[in-house]
Amino acid sequence: MAKNPRELLNEFMTGVKEVSKTNGEHVKAFMDLLGAVYKPGAMDTKMKELISVAIGAYNRCEYCIVYHVYKALEAGATREEIMEAAMVAVAFGGGPSMAYSVSLLKDSINEFEKDFKK
């Protein structure tokens, strides 16, 4: 049964908020790290999110996939760029990365793309 990307994204975001109530210092440290890493520098945020999409697909991390597909689209990435990044993951991760790329990753693009259409 296919997982709903929006439900996974919401589950992740809710989990972060809940854990921050008991482990706020740790969650803040992680979020501060993300803020620093994804800030534009030699690479723009879109490129960094595309790298993150590939890493998520390679690691078969469902929450990473949906979160970073959403963030890549938010940063201006196209469907084609996201899928190409995923295919780089497939080159390293083989069949398991392909399985996540042609299912959850593709479904995440389909679900979130409309959030950023003008």
Sequence and secondary structure as in RCSB ss.txt:
>XXXX:A:sequence
MAKNPRELLNEFMTGVKEVSKTNGEHVKAFMDLLGAVYKPGAMDTKMKELISVAIGAYNRCEYCIVYHVYKALEA
GATREEIMEAAMVAVAFGGGPSMAYSVSLLKDSINEFEKDFKK
>XXXX:A:secstr
    HHHHHHHHHHHHHHHHHHSHHHHHHHHHHHHHHTS SSS HHHHHHHHHHHHHHHT HHHHHHHHHHHHHT
T  HHHHHHHHHHHHHHHHHHHHHHIIIIIHHHHHHHGGGG  
